[in-house]
């Protein structure tokens, strides 16, 4: 089984949560001073990683991840695309994401309105 970057971050966040909630056990294992340091470091790191995970698991990140998966040839977008999807569909650097021919004008319009 291969873990994705997002899964690895989620596992790290969970492990940091365990450290933050383990006051009694850590105090017995390493003492009160070290426990306080571990919990403070875990709390700060946990908050930072959670913010990073929230950003990279947004719609744009999910689309980039999906389009880079082996076996994905193309993601086609119809006229119901939201601004994030429409913007990516008309971006020439996103070679695997494109509007359907029937929806090209509507997708372009959505992307243009999002940029304004």
Secondary structure, DSSP 8 states (H G I E B T S, - for coil): ----HHHHHHHHHHHHHHHHT-HHHHHHHH-HHHHHHHHHHHHHHHHHHHHHHHHHTSHHHHHHHHHTSTT---EEE-TT--HHHHHHHH-TT-TTEEE-GGGHHHHHHHHHHHH-
